[in-house]
Structures are given as C-alpha cells and as structure tokens.
Amino acid sequence: MIGLSTSLLCSLPGDEIVARAADMGFSQIELNFTLRPEQVRDIEGASIRHGIHITSLHNFVPEPSEGERAFMLSDIDESLRTKAIDLTRDTIRRAADLGARAVILHMGQPRDADFDPIQDRFRKAIHSEIVTEDMESLRNDLKKARKKLPGAYLDSMLLSLDKLAPFADDRNIRLGVENRYFYGQFPNFEELGIIMQEFSGSGLGYWHDCGHAAHLAYCGLGTETENLDAIKGRLIGVHLHDIKLWYDHQAPSPEGNIDFAYLTPYIDQDTLLVMELSGNCDPNLVGPAIEYLAAAGVR
C-alpha cells in the first residue's frame, strides 16, 4: 500500500494535511522533515480522528528552527554531530510513540569550501547541457574531488549510527539510510556498503529514493539499481516520485523519466512505499500517479 508524505501539503496546518490526505484516499502518511512543531502536534491528533496511520518519519521531525542541514550525522565537529544525534533520538522516540515503523535518515553532506564549487560547476553544466567532451572532464573533476573528501566524514557517520542503531532497535524502529540527490552528499555507493556491513546485525537498512537515484543516473554518476542490488534483503522503504530532466519530486506519470517497473523485483508486502511529492505539485495529479504506479506493478 502506498502512503503519502506530508511534503505535498507542507504549507497547510497539520489537521488540514491529514484531512486532505484522507480525502485523497490515503490511509497511511509519512511525516516529512519540513514540518514545524505545531504542524506535528496537530497531525498527531488529526491522524487518530481520521484513522490515518503514520508509518514513517523523515528525520528530523519536527525541523529544527536552525534548519534541517544545521546539524548532520556526518559532521566532523563533535558539538554539531552530538546535536544531530540528540535530535534524531527525539524523532525515534516520536516514531515509537506514534506506532510508526521507520525513521529515514539524511546522513549529511560535506562542509567543504573547496568541494562545493566543483559540484556547482558540474550542476550548472548539466543544466546547460554543454558538449559531451567538456561534461566528461567536469564529471571526472567531481569524482576526484569526492574521493579526496576526508575519511573523517565516514567515521562520523559510523559513530553516529553506533549510538542510534541500538537506540532504535530497543524501540522497534527501523532506521533507513537514504540515497541522496547530489553526488557529494552522504553516503555514496561505497560508504553505503560499509554502513550496511558494519550494522548487519541491527534493524538498520536502506531507504531508496527513486528520484535521487534517477538524477545521479541522468548525470552519469550511477545507476538506478546499483544500491538495490548491493543491499538485497536490507530494503526498508521507497520514496516514489518522478523526475523530469533534473527536477525531482514530480508526480509519477508517463511524461516522467522513470520506469517504476524496475522496482518490482526488490519490493515486497513489507516494503514501505511513500509518494514524496513537492509542495508545488498539483494534488489532482496524485490519483493518476497512483494508477500509473499500479500499472507498473508498484502498489
């Protein structure tokens, strides 16, 4: 069964978010990381009244007043990383109290003044669709810069998860490490493999974002299925949204870039499926998107 992320309705008061989700026929929702404290409070009450089950929370819930990227589980700065751990623990507690099954983790991104301009140049080149020879040079520059990032970022991720994995296991909450949109964000393919191996005895697993995977494939920096192939048996859930060129969080449709049928060998009845659409999407596209996904075998 497909649930709806609150990302689509993020500008509404919490009780209206739940009412709109129910009106669209959803019985399950995910709390997105953009929610304010008062929205979360109102959603918790309204979900009971409307018989809506909250299946997952997308860390942090609610969003810190400083912003979602102010504190990251990959931070090398110990004070920032400790704050990220504390906020994640709060989200895990909330998930357990709400009867949710999973918390999705953004592990972070480099705080590196030298790396950002290289990624920016490649991003602008992709958007400008420059000639292939120049694109390949920029792509190689980005790959080299990514490899040069300090190993301390991975160490920080592992230290953070070492605190959080048993905390979540004790509360019967699964942690889903999500693949990211930008090549420089954490974890990449190799880092994800290390994380999965290090925490193989826990409930920690992988959360697949279709749009993010498609974007990196569009950029020539990965494939849509490489993570899924590498972590067989560890998939917790999937964020379903389409991508047009590099614009993600679009409603799945024949006009998009993703053939969602590729998911069917990897998902089963226990896989959490969540439609995660931009707040700029037309809610009227949700019904056709559900039908389109069902025709692809994703339901």
Secondary structure by P-SEA (a helix, b strand, c coil): cbbbbccccccccaaaaaaaaaaacccbbbbcccccaaaaaaaaaaaaaacccccccccccccccccccccccccccaaaaaaaaaaaaaaaaaaaaacccbbbbcccccccaaaaaaaaaaaaaaaacccaaaaaaaaaaaaaaaaaccaaaaaaaaaaaaacaaaaaaacbbbbbcccccccccccaaaaaaaaaaaccccbbbbbbaaaaaaaaaaccccccaaaaaccccccccccccccccccccccccccccccccccccccccbbbbbcccccccccaaaaaaaaaaaaccc
